[in-house]
Amino acid sequence: MNNTKQITKQITKKTKKIRTTKNEKIRITPLGGVEEVAKNMYLVEINDEMFLLDAGLMFPEVEMIGIDAVIPDITYVLKNKEKLKGIFISNGHVSSIGALPYIAGEINCPIFGSKLALELLKNNLKSLGIKRRLKFRYVNEKSSYKFGNTDVTFFKTTYSMPDSLGIVLSTKKGNIVYTGEFKFDQSVSKEYKADMYEIAKLGQNKILALISDSTNASISGYNTPEVEAARQIEEAFYDANKRLIVTCYASNFLTMGHILRASIKQNRKIFLLGEAINNAVRAARKLGYIKIEDDKFIKKENLKNYPKNEILILSSGEQGEPIEAIKNIAERRIKDITIEKDDTVMIAATPSPNMEVMLYNTLNLLSKLGANVVASSKKLHASSHATKEEVKMMINLIKPTYLIPVQGEYRNLKKHKDAAIETGMKEENIFLLEKGTTLDLTAKKAKVFKKNITVGNILIDGKSVGDVEDGVLKERKILANDGIFVASYAISRKTKKLIGRPCIQTKGFVYVKKSKELIKEAEQQVAQYIEKNPIRTIRDCKQIKIEIRKMLSSLLYDNTKRRPIIVVNFSLI
């Protein structure tokens, strides 16, 4: 790993001179991907041209009940979409392409990415039922595009999927380099290997700014080599005497490859469980990244035809989330697939922070079911993100004037900054930007404009994009914690008095039959209130409903210390 100087010395080619001008305006604004993991989207403005680097989503936080995904707010981009030259994708993970199905139709600009990244995007569009035609531009490390005064080129990086790319935007003041998500690993095969020569050659030009992955900047040393992770997986497989049920990220082609190759060595038949893992394997086989014959794969109905020690079930969530996938199997939510005693269950994935509680609960359940659990570890599942020493290596190779740490929570960005200072970078040249904050590089020194662009989270709820407001999320949280209390009353049109007994229903609050006294008191209080405040016109209903809700809220809280959603219905008969 200490071969940075040697690589740099080997470079003998003449590099293109940077043109100079005093008037070029350069602005860099994160629209997502800072102070959070995933949801990568970085806007670069060069004079009157705009470029989007990645367009990812983020899985919802715990309190976002019922939300499927979160994408960046692109209001500013839409207002200036005539300036947008394209969306440039570094890899095919949902953290980089997940927002595209929801925004590409509105922007209607070309999407640049590798064959695998765009193949995965097409699968994503198909799964969501989106049929609009998009402008795809297939690129590789040799591709070059010219836009006005800006050239865009690419270089190979190592990540969890083949042909991941870094992106370079040339400017007259120097180049802007975006690494995408990356790591350095000398043990990976050709299609995954970073082009160290080209990265070092970039550093011989003037690099104005480096926008770089911070996810694992807080982890010392180097990543576990993939060759070691493959060996650990293979050893764990040999210890399994019955079925193997493995879960991994559908986008982690490195880990997926280790699992499939280990399975083939043991002559196990492979059943792929879940649309995400099926799409990923299909795309990789189509492009030649996974070379396994058709007869090695079986369908669910054929599982019973093979001895249990000849079966591998490989699963992942519908959005690539593996922890939820294995949880669904453990809870018997998958038809005809259940955990049996002495099955070996392997979790070849590191859970996202939002999934840690789910992971531990699932591990407990798997143990109760009698499974032999092989949980994730650094040796079993090598991370796909650069550690502290790898982050420093990228900085030393690129030698940027300015650094913008991205892709990570604030503590990750700060650790990236600390690592950069260790390489000799000046602290004043490292910028921890918030979403919507712009770094302006038009003058001789950089200037920050805080909250220059209005940004926020756009929530995806089924096919609804951005229609779920905070109030709806609060109501969902209340429903999840305290339930709902519905009181329905019939009112005579003629006498404006109550007719018969009210109907009270609850869901997730209290069991009516065991709370007869509370329900009876609620009925009486409402009846007494209506007798004292008769409904004379339909307009009176609204105010009376408000007062009854307040009254019931106090009664229910005093008796249960819970605050359910209260619904009051009047029917005029």
C-alpha positions in Angstrom: 0.0 0.0 0.0 3.0 2.3 0.3 3.6 2.4 -3.4 2.2 5.9 -4.1 5.6 7.4 -4.8 6.7 4.5 -7.1 3.5 4.9 -9.1 3.9 8.6 -9.4 7.6 8.2 -10.6 6.5 5.8 -13.3 4.4 8.5 -15.0 6.2 9.9 -18.0 3.3 11.0 -20.3 2.8 14.6 -20.8 -0.4 15.9 -19.3 -2.8 18.4 -20.8 -2.1 22.0 -19.7 -4.8 23.8 -17.8 -6.3 26.8 -19.5 -6.5 29.9 -17.4 -9.1 32.6 -17.1 -10.1 35.0 -14.4 -13.9 34.8 -15.0 -14.7 31.1 -14.6 -17.4 30.5 -12.0 -17.3 27.2 -10.2 -19.7 26.1 -7.5 -20.1 22.7 -5.7 -23.2 22.0 -3.7 -24.2 18.7 -2.0 -27.9 18.0 -2.4 -27.6 14.8 -0.5 -24.9 12.4 0.8 -23.5 14.6 3.6 -24.3 14.1 7.3 -26.1 10.9 6.2 -25.1 7.6 4.7 -26.3 7.1 1.0 -28.5 9.5 -1.0 -25.5 10.7 -2.9 -26.1 13.7 -5.2 -23.6 16.5 -5.8 -24.2 19.5 -8.0 -21.3 21.0 -9.8 -21.9 24.3 -11.7 -19.3 25.6 -14.1 -20.2 28.9 -15.6 -23.7 28.3 -17.2 -23.4 24.5 -17.2 -24.6 22.1 -14.5 -23.6 18.5 -13.8 -25.1 16.1 -11.3 -22.8 13.5 -9.8 -24.9 10.5 -8.7 -28.6 10.5 -7.9 -29.1 8.1 -5.0 -31.7 7.2 -2.4 -31.5 6.5 1.3 -33.5 3.9 3.2 -36.0 5.5 5.7 -35.2 6.3 9.3 -37.0 4.5 12.1 -39.5 7.3 12.6 -40.5 7.4 8.9 -43.2 4.9 9.3 -44.6 3.5 6.0 -42.0 5.3 3.9 -40.2 3.2 1.3 -37.3 5.5 0.5 -35.9 9.0 0.7 -34.4 11.0 -2.2 -32.9 14.4 -2.5 -34.9 17.6 -3.2 -34.0 18.7 -6.7 -36.2 21.8 -6.9 -33.2 24.0 -7.7 -32.1 21.7 -10.5 -35.6 21.6 -12.0 -35.7 25.5 -12.0 -32.4 25.5 -14.0 -32.8 22.2 -15.9 -31.9 23.9 -19.3 -28.4 24.2 -17.9 -28.1 20.6 -16.8 -25.8 18.6 -19.1 -26.3 15.2 -17.6 -26.4 12.9 -14.6 -23.1 11.0 -14.1 -23.3 7.8 -12.2 -20.3 6.3 -10.4 -21.8 2.8 -9.7 -25.1 0.9 -9.8 -25.8 0.8 -6.0 -29.1 2.4 -4.9 -27.1 5.0 -3.0 -26.0 6.3 -6.4 -28.9 5.4 -8.8 -31.9 5.0 -6.5 -33.4 8.4 -7.1 -33.3 8.2 -10.9 -36.6 6.4 -11.4 -38.4 9.3 -9.6 -36.5 12.3 -11.1 -35.2 11.4 -14.5 -38.5 12.0 -16.3 -38.8 15.5 -14.9 -35.2 16.4 -15.7 -35.1 14.7 -19.1 -31.3 14.8 -19.5 -28.8 12.1 -20.5 -27.7 9.6 -17.8 -24.0 8.5 -18.1 -22.9 5.2 -16.5 -21.3 1.9 -17.0 -23.1 -1.0 -18.7 -23.7 -2.7 -15.3 -24.9 0.4 -13.6 -27.4 1.2 -16.3 -28.5 -2.4 -16.6 -29.4 -2.3 -12.9 -31.1 1.0 -13.3 -33.3 -0.5 -16.1 -34.2 -3.4 -13.8 -35.1 -0.9 -11.1 -37.4 1.0 -13.6 -39.0 -2.2 -14.7 -39.7 -3.3 -11.1 -41.3 0.0 -10.3 -43.5 -0.2 -13.4 -41.9 2.9 -14.9 -42.0 2.8 -18.8 -40.7 6.2 -19.7 -37.8 6.2 -22.1 -34.6 7.7 -20.7 -31.5 8.9 -22.5 -28.7 6.4 -21.5 -25.1 7.0 -22.4 -22.8 3.9 -21.8 -19.4 4.9 -20.5 -16.1 3.3 -19.4 -12.8 4.5 -18.2 -11.8 5.5 -21.7 -14.9 7.6 -22.4 -14.6 11.4 -22.8 -17.4 14.0 -23.3 -17.0 17.7 -24.1 -19.6 20.2 -22.9 -18.8 23.8 -23.8 -15.6 24.5 -22.0 -15.9 21.4 -19.7 -14.6 17.9 -20.5 -15.9 14.9 -18.5 -13.7 11.8 -18.2 -13.7 8.7 -16.0 -11.3 6.4 -14.2 -11.7 2.9 -12.7 -12.2 2.4 -9.0 -12.6 -0.6 -6.7 -16.1 -0.9 -5.1 -18.5 -3.8 -4.4 -19.5 -4.0 -8.1 -17.6 -4.3 -11.3 -16.6 -1.3 -13.5 -17.2 1.4 -10.8 -16.0 4.7 -12.0 -14.6 8.0 -10.6 -15.6 11.1 -12.5 -13.4 14.0 -13.6 -14.7 17.5 -14.7 -12.1 19.7 -16.2 -12.1 23.4 -15.6 -9.8 26.2 -16.5 -8.8 26.5 -12.8 -8.1 22.8 -12.4 -9.9 19.5 -12.4 -12.7 18.5 -10.1 -12.5 14.8 -9.1 -15.3 12.7 -7.7 -14.2 9.3 -6.4 -17.7 7.9 -5.9 -17.7 5.1 -3.3 -14.3 3.4 -3.4 -11.6 1.4 -1.6 -8.2 0.1 -2.5 -7.7 -3.7 -2.6 -4.9 -5.4 -4.6 -6.5 -8.8 -4.4 -9.6 -8.2 -6.5 -10.0 -9.4 -10.1 -9.5 -7.2 -13.2 -13.1 -6.0 -13.5 -13.0 -4.6 -9.9 -9.4 -3.3 -9.9 -8.8 0.4 -9.5 -6.5 2.0 -12.1 -3.8 3.2 -9.8 -1.7 4.5 -12.8 -4.6 6.7 -14.1 -5.4 8.0 -10.5 -1.8 8.9 -10.0 -1.6 10.5 -13.4 -4.6 12.7 -12.5 -2.6 14.0 -9.6 0.0 15.4 -12.1 -2.6 17.9 -13.3 -3.8 20.6 -11.1 -6.6 19.1 -9.0 -8.8 22.0 -7.9 -11.2 19.9 -5.7 -11.6 16.3 -4.6 -15.1 15.1 -3.6 -14.5 11.8 -1.8 -16.1 9.0 0.1 -16.0 9.2 3.9 -18.0 6.2 5.1 -15.2 4.3 6.7 -12.7 7.2 7.3 -13.0 6.6 11.1 -11.7 3.0 10.7 -7.9 2.6 11.2 -5.7 0.7 8.9 -6.8 -1.0 5.7 -9.8 -3.1 4.6 -9.8 -6.9 4.9 -8.7 -8.1 1.4 -11.5 -9.7 -0.6 -9.4 -12.8 -1.0 -9.5 -13.3 2.7 -13.3 -12.7 2.8 -13.7 -15.4 0.1 -11.6 -17.9 2.1 -13.7 -17.2 5.3 -17.0 -17.7 3.4 -15.7 -21.0 1.9 -14.6 -22.3 5.3 -18.0 -21.5 6.8 -19.7 -23.3 3.9 -17.6 -26.5 4.6 -18.9 -26.5 8.2 -22.5 -26.6 7.1 -24.0 -30.1 7.1 -27.5 -29.2 5.9 -29.1 -26.3 4.0 -27.2 -23.0 3.6 -29.4 -19.9 3.8 -27.3 -16.8 3.1 -28.2 -13.1 2.8 -26.2 -10.3 1.4 -26.6 -7.0 -0.4 -27.9 -7.5 -3.9 -25.5 -4.7 -5.0 -22.4 -6.3 -3.5 -21.2 -8.3 -6.4 -17.9 -9.1 -4.7 -19.5 -10.9 -1.8 -22.2 -12.4 -4.0 -19.4 -13.8 -6.2 -17.6 -15.4 -3.2 -20.9 -17.0 -2.1 -21.8 -18.4 -5.5 -18.3 -19.8 -6.2 -18.1 -21.4 -2.7 -21.5 -23.0 -3.4 -20.4 -24.4 -6.8 -17.3 -25.9 -5.2 -19.6 -27.8 -2.8 -21.9 -28.9 -5.7 -24.8 -27.1 -4.1 -27.8 -26.0 -6.2 -28.6 -22.3 -5.9 -32.1 -20.8 -5.3 -32.2 -17.0 -5.6 -34.9 -15.6 -3.2 -36.1 -12.1 -4.0 -36.5 -9.9 -7.0 -33.4 -7.8 -6.1 -31.0 -10.7 -6.0 -32.5 -12.2 -9.1 -32.1 -9.0 -11.1 -28.5 -8.5 -9.8 -27.4 -12.0 -10.8 -29.2 -11.8 -14.1 -27.5 -8.5 -15.0 -24.0 -9.8 -13.9 -24.4 -13.0 -15.9 -25.7 -11.1 -19.0 -22.6 -8.9 -19.0 -20.2 -11.8 -18.2 -19.2 -10.8 -14.6 -20.7 -14.0 -13.2 -20.1 -17.2 -15.2 -22.3 -19.9 -13.9 -24.3 -22.4 -16.0 -28.1 -22.4 -16.0 -28.3 -25.9 -14.5 -26.7 -24.7 -11.2 -29.8 -22.6 -10.5 -33.1 -24.1 -9.4 -36.7 -22.8 -8.7 -38.5 -22.9 -5.4 -40.7 -25.9 -6.4 -37.5 -28.0 -7.1 -36.0 -27.5 -3.6 -37.6 -30.7 -2.4 -35.9 -32.7 -5.1 -32.4 -32.3 -3.6 -30.8 -33.4 -0.3 -30.6 -30.6 2.1 -26.8 -30.5 2.1 -26.9 -29.8 -1.6 -28.9 -26.6 -1.4 -28.0 -22.9 -1.1 -30.7 -20.3 -0.7 -29.3 -16.8 -1.4 -31.6 -13.9 -0.4 -31.8 -10.2 -0.3 -34.5 -7.6 0.3 -36.6 -6.2 -2.5 -34.5 -3.0 -2.3 -31.3 -4.9 -1.6 -31.6 -4.8 2.2 -30.4 -8.2 3.5 -31.3 -8.0 7.2 -35.0 -7.5 6.5 -34.9 -10.4 4.0 -33.6 -12.9 6.6 -36.0 -11.5 9.2 -38.9 -12.3 6.8 -37.7 -15.9 6.4 -37.3 -16.3 10.2 -40.8 -15.0 10.8 -42.3 -17.4 8.2 -43.5 -14.6 5.9 -42.0 -16.3 2.8 -44.3 -19.0 1.4 -42.7 -22.5 1.5 -39.4 -21.2 2.9 -38.9 -21.7 6.7 -35.9 -22.0 9.0 -35.3 -25.6 10.0 -33.2 -27.0 12.8 -29.5 -27.2 12.0 -29.8 -25.0 8.9 -26.8 -22.8 8.6 -27.8 -19.1 8.3 -25.1 -16.7 7.1 -25.4 -13.0 7.2 -22.8 -11.7 4.8 -23.5 -8.0 5.3 -22.9 -5.2 7.7 -26.2 -3.7 8.8 -27.0 0.0 8.3 -27.4 1.9 11.5 -31.2 1.8 11.1 -31.1 -2.0 10.9 -29.0 -2.9 13.9 -32.0 -3.5 16.3 -33.7 -5.6 13.6 -30.5 -7.6 13.2 -30.1 -8.5 16.9 -33.8 -9.4 17.2 -33.5 -11.6 14.1 -30.3 -13.3 15.4 -32.2 -14.2 18.6 -35.1 -15.6 16.6 -32.8 -17.7 14.4 -31.2 -19.2 17.5 -34.5 -20.1 19.0 -35.4 -21.9 15.7 -32.3 -24.1 16.0 -30.3 -22.5 13.2 -26.5 -22.4 13.2 -25.9 -18.7 12.7 -22.8 -17.2 11.1 -23.1 -13.5 11.7 -21.4 -10.7 9.8 -17.7 -10.0 10.6 -14.9 -8.0 9.1 -13.3 -11.3 7.8 -16.6 -12.7 6.4 -17.7 -9.5 4.7 -15.1 -7.0 3.6 -16.3 -3.4 3.5 -16.7 -1.6 0.2 -15.6 1.8 1.5 -12.1 3.3 2.0 -10.7 3.1 5.6 -8.5 5.9 7.0 -5.2 4.7 5.3 -7.0 4.3 2.0 -8.6 7.7 2.2 -5.1 9.1 2.8 -3.7 7.2 -0.1 -6.3 8.7 -2.5 -5.5 12.2 -1.2 -1.7 11.6 -1.7 -2.3 10.3 -5.2 -4.7 13.1 -6.3 -3.0 16.0 -4.4 -6.1 18.3 -4.4 -6.0 22.0 -3.5 -9.4 21.6 -1.8 -11.1 18.6 -0.3 -14.9 18.0 0.2 -15.6 14.9 2.3 -19.0 13.4 1.4 -20.9 10.1 1.8 -21.1 9.8 5.6 -22.5 11.2 8.8 -20.8 14.2 10.3 -18.4 12.2 12.4 -17.3 10.4 9.3 -16.7 13.6 7.4 -14.8 15.0 10.4 -12.5 11.9 10.5 -11.9 12.3 6.8 -10.8 15.9 7.4 -8.5 14.7 10.2 -6.9 12.1 8.0 -6.4 14.7 5.2 -4.6 17.0 7.7 -2.3 14.1 8.5 -1.3 14.0 4.8 -0.3 17.7 5.0 -3.4 19.3 3.7 -4.2 22.7 5.2 -7.2 22.7 7.4 -8.6 25.8 5.8 -8.7 24.0 2.4 -11.0 21.2 3.7 -14.8 21.9 3.7 -17.4 19.9 5.6 -20.5 21.1 3.7 -24.1 20.8 4.7 -26.8 19.9 2.2 -27.6 23.0 0.2 -24.4 24.8 1.2 -22.3 26.0 -1.7 -18.6 26.1 -2.1 -17.8 28.9 -4.5 -14.4 28.6 -6.2 -14.7 31.7 -8.5 -12.2 33.8 -6.5 -8.5 33.1 -5.7 -9.7 31.5 -2.5 -12.8 29.4 -1.8 -15.9 30.9 -0.2 -18.8 29.1 1.5 -22.4 30.2 1.1 -24.4 28.5 3.8 -27.8 27.1 2.9 -27.4 28.7 -0.5 -29.9 26.2 -2.1 -33.2 25.1 -0.4 -33.0 21.4 0.1 -34.9 18.7 2.0 -36.0 15.1 2.0 -38.4 13.9 -0.6 -40.3 10.9 0.8 -41.3 7.9 -1.4 -44.5 6.2 -0.2 -45.4 3.5 -2.7 -46.0 5.4 -6.0 -46.4 8.7 -4.1 -43.4 11.0 -4.4 -43.1 13.9 -2.0 -46.8 13.9 -1.0 -46.2 12.6 2.6 -46.0 15.5 4.9 -44.6 15.7 8.5 -48.1 15.6 9.9 -48.8 12.3 8.2 -45.6 10.8 9.6 -46.6 12.0 13.1 -50.0 10.4 12.8 -48.4 7.1 11.6 -46.1 7.2 14.6 -49.0 7.8 17.0 -51.0 4.9 15.3 -48.0 2.6 15.8 -47.5 3.6 19.4 -50.9 4.5 20.8 -53.5 3.3 18.3 -56.8 4.9 17.2 -60.1 5.6 19.1 -63.2 6.0 16.9 -66.5 7.3 18.3 -69.5 7.3 15.9 -72.9 8.9 16.8 -76.3 9.1 15.0 -78.2 12.5 15.2 -81.8 13.0 14.4 -82.3 15.6 11.6 -85.6 16.7 13.2 -84.8 16.7 16.9 -81.0 17.2 16.7 -80.7 14.6 19.5 -78.7 11.4 19.8 -80.4 8.3 18.4 -79.6 5.1 20.2 -76.2 4.2 21.7 -72.9 5.4 20.1 -70.5 3.0 18.4 -67.0 3.0 19.7 -64.1 1.1 18.1 -60.4 1.0 18.9 -57.4 -0.4 17.1 -54.1 -0.8 18.8 -55.3 1.2 21.9 -57.4 -0.9 24.3 -59.4 -4.1 24.0 -63.0 -2.9 24.3 -64.3 -5.9 26.2 -61.6 -5.5 28.9 -62.2 -1.7 29.2 -66.0 -1.6 29.5 -65.9 1.0 32.3 -63.7 3.4 30.3 -65.8 3.0 27.1 -69.0 3.5 29.1 -67.6 6.7 30.7 -66.6 8.0 27.2 -70.1 7.3 25.9 -71.7 9.1 28.9 -69.4 12.2 28.6 -70.2 12.6 24.9 -73.9 12.2 25.4 -73.9 14.7 28.2 -71.9 17.2 26.2 -74.3 17.0 23.2 -77.3 17.4 25.5 -75.9 20.6 26.9 -74.6 21.7 23.4 -77.3 20.6 20.9 -76.4 20.6 17.2 -78.6 23.1 15.5 -77.0 23.3 12.1 -74.4 21.2 10.2 -71.9 24.0 10.8 -72.1 23.3 14.5 -70.7 19.8 13.9 -67.1 20.9 13.2 -66.7 22.8 16.5 -68.5 20.2 18.6 -66.2 17.5 17.1 -63.1 19.6 18.2 -64.5 19.9 21.8 -65.4 16.3 22.0 -61.9 15.2 20.8 -60.3 17.4 23.5 -62.6 15.9 26.2 -62.0 12.3 25.1 -58.2 13.0 24.9 -58.1 14.1 28.5 -60.3 11.2 29.6 -58.2 8.5 27.8 -54.9 9.9 28.9 -55.9 10.2 32.5 -56.9 6.5 32.5 -54.3 5.0 30.2 -51.4 7.5 29.9 -51.7 7.1 26.1 -52.8 9.5 23.4 -54.4 7.7 20.5 -55.6 9.4 17.4 -59.3 10.3 18.1 -61.9 10.3 15.4 -65.4 11.6 16.0 -68.1 10.9 13.4 -71.7 12.3 13.3 -74.3 10.8 11.0 -77.5 12.9 10.5 -80.5 10.5 10.1 
